[in-house]
């Protein structure tokens, strides 16, 4: 699997993408945020807004919280 061509963050160690709309990779070095370290970057291609890229620096705690929220709608 290759990094989507629209993803501008070539510094990430690319992991995977979904439907060529989202991708995730490891940050080259963890970034401190509040009291934790973010070690991933999640990028979303927003086709509806002219292919602007929405990106978040996240950690595993953020991922587990997102999973918990998404499970309520499945």
C-alpha positions in Angstrom: 0.0 0.0 0.0 1.4 3.4 -1.0 0.9 6.9 0.5 -2.0 8.7 -1.3 -0.6 11.3 -3.8 -2.7 14.0 -2.2 -1.0 13.6 1.3 1.4 16.5 1.8 3.2 15.1 4.8 6.2 13.2 3.3 8.0 13.2 6.7 5.5 10.7 8.2 6.4 7.0 8.1 3.2 6.0 6.2 1.2 3.1 7.6 -2.1 2.8 5.7 -5.0 4.6 4.0 -8.7 4.0 3.6 -10.7 4.6 0.4 -8.0 7.0 -0.7 -9.6 9.6 1.6 -7.8 9.1 4.9 -4.3 8.0 5.7 -2.2 7.6 8.9 1.5 7.5 9.6 4.0 7.7 12.4 5.4 11.2 13.1 9.2 11.5 12.5 9.4 12.5 16.2 6.7 12.5 18.8 5.1 16.0 19.5 4.2 17.0 23.0 0.6 18.1 23.5 -0.8 18.8 26.9 0.6 16.0 29.1 1.1 13.3 26.4 3.0 12.7 23.2 1.3 12.5 19.8 3.1 10.0 17.7 0.7 9.6 14.7 -0.7 11.9 12.1 -4.2 11.3 10.6 -4.9 13.1 7.3 -8.3 13.4 5.6 -8.8 14.6 2.1 -11.9 16.9 2.2 -13.1 16.6 -1.4 -16.1 18.7 -0.7 -13.9 21.7 0.2 -11.6 21.6 -2.8 -9.3 18.9 -1.5 -8.1 20.7 1.5 -6.2 18.4 3.8 -7.4 18.2 7.4 -4.7 16.6 9.6 -4.5 15.7 13.3 -1.6 14.7 15.4 -2.9 12.0 17.7 -1.8 9.2 20.1 -3.2 5.8 21.0 -5.4 7.3 23.7 -7.0 9.6 21.1 -7.6 6.6 18.9 -9.3 4.5 21.7 -11.6 7.5 22.5 -12.5 7.8 18.9 -13.3 4.1 18.6 -15.5 4.3 21.7 -17.4 7.2 20.1 -17.8 5.5 16.7 -19.0 2.3 18.3 -22.1 4.2 19.5 -23.3 4.7 15.9 -22.7 1.2 14.6 
